[in-house]
């Protein structure tokens, strides 16, 4: 993963969560990690609105700074629903990146 400086804090926390999840999966506990990219939520919309006001930019410029590419929370919820279903019973210790191809590294 190639973290961006503007998201270094979140990337550090995510790395810790993935590491912890892998460790407890090794103990036979069924656990998976979902790593969503930017998703259009009320919180993100509010953040973008404040950013536009603080930096005197347009909404379009703010959206380019923190793209959401039309992704919605319901899409992430669908993935989590699958992980909680019997169909995912053989999945454990997985870190699933759901970012619309934003992260280019393997």
N, C-alpha and C positions, 0 to 999 in steps of 0.2 A: 504494500500500500504506500502511496506517496502522499503524505499529509501536506496540507497547505498551511502556511503560517497563520492565516486568519482563523483556522480551525484547530490549531495546535493543542489547545486545552481539551477540546472534545476528542481529538484523535488519541490523546494520552489516556483519557478515561476509557475510551472504547478498547484500546489495547489491553488495559487492565481487566476489563470485563471479559474479553475474549480469552485471555490467559486463565482467569479464574474459572470460566466455564469449561475450558479444556481440562483443567485440573480436576474439577468435580466429576466431569464425564468419565475420567479415568478411574473414578471410584465407583462406577456403576450407576451413577445418577443420570437420568435422561435429561439433558439440557442442550439447547441450541441457542445461538446468538443471532439476532437479526440486526443488520447494520444498514438502516435506510439512509439514502441521501436526502437532500432537501425535499420536504413535503409541504404542500400548501395547507397549513392549519390556521386556525384563528390566531394563535400565538405568533406564527411567522408573518402573517399578514399585518398584525399590529407592529411587529418589529420593523418590517419594511416601511410601513407608514411613518414611524418615528424616525427612521434613518433618512428618509426622503426629506422630512421636515428639518432635521438637524443639519443636513448637508446641502440644503437648498438644491436638490436634484429633482428630476422628474421620476414618476413611478417606473417608467421604462428603464431609466438608468439604474434605479435601485434593484429592479428585477434582474438586470445583467450582472450586478455585483453578487447577488445571491440567487442563482437560478432555481426555479422549482420545476420547470419543464412540464407543468400541468399535472404533476403527480399529486395524488390525494391520499389521505390517511387510510381510506377504505382499502386501498391497494395493499398497503402494509398489513392491515388487519386480515386480509384474505390469506396472506402468506402465513401469518401467525395462526390463523384458524387451521390451515393445513398442518402446521407443525404440531398442533394439539390433537389432531385427528389420529385414528388408528393407522391411517395410510403412512404416517411418518414414524411408525414404531421402531424402525431400524436406523433412524437418524439420531445421532447424539454426538455432541462435541463439534457440531458444524457451526461455522460462522458464515452466514448467508448475507452477501452484499447485494443490496437492492437499491441501486443508485442510478439506474437508467444509463449505465455505461460511463458515468462521469469519471470514475477512477480507472486509469488506463493501465496500471501495472497489474501483474499477475500475483 
